[in-house]
């Protein structure tokens, strides 16, 4: 079966790298946005009886990128694609996977339903917020965990730059209890846990204490996604207060908002290591990005 690779507008750079790793060219499509903000997708390559791989992160603006993804899938199916596989490097709405307060929607469940209705045959994501969210999807669903990939890259960086000599020079820190599982996947060492409380009404956080020791260690704060940066920064301040020699952050998805980088620049965090699951045009000496293109391409090869 012939395979075509398409990119949505939110993931063009990443998709180009994925296609290059697979030795393939990107198939053509036209994405139009009208003055009233409506979107139209037109497939310009022949896809009849083909397997189509469509790459698009549901990142900011999440609503626009989600709708574009749905229209893209519909266009491919109307042109005769036999199978459409959605590669969603960053699955927006994944943090809305349950009711936190009475009256809320389970937004990720809605997203899963509309992806199925649009015609997707399979969904592949990278480091979903909660593994349990898989049950919301009624079609085949696979999550690629980039945590180990990021860990390998970071430890290489720290050793090459003579920041550490061995892994035991580091303390791996979970910025809240929800990040403990990911922090353990990052390193098989014991995990230091920050005691964080979040106000469900306004989203504000309070950092109370830390369980475990970072004294004299290079602290690496591990999480799946950063948006405002408040949790990472407050955790970093506590690590410094508790005697950490340096503080780094390791986050797969950089879902940054406008004032995150200025806050990061003023924070005790020496470097924020992340990946290219979300396209960012932000520049910062503290931001180091590793591409997950080869990681995703290696999983796609099993489908070809």
Secondary structure, DSSP 8 states (H G I E B T S, - for coil): --EEEEE-TTSHHHHHHHHHHHT-----EEEEE-TTS-EEEEE-S--TT-EEEEE----SSHHHHHHHHHHHHHHHHHTT-SEEEEEESS-TTTT-SS-SSTT---HHHHHHHHHHHHT-SEEEEES-S-GGGGGG-SSEEEEE--HHHHHHHHHHHHHHTTS-SSGGGEEEEESSGGGHHHHHHH-SS-EEEEEEEE-TTT--EEEEEEES--TTSEEEEEEEEESS-HHHHHHHHHHHHTT-SEEEEEEEEE---TTHHHHHHHSSEEEEEEESSS------TTEEEE--HHHHHHHHGGG-
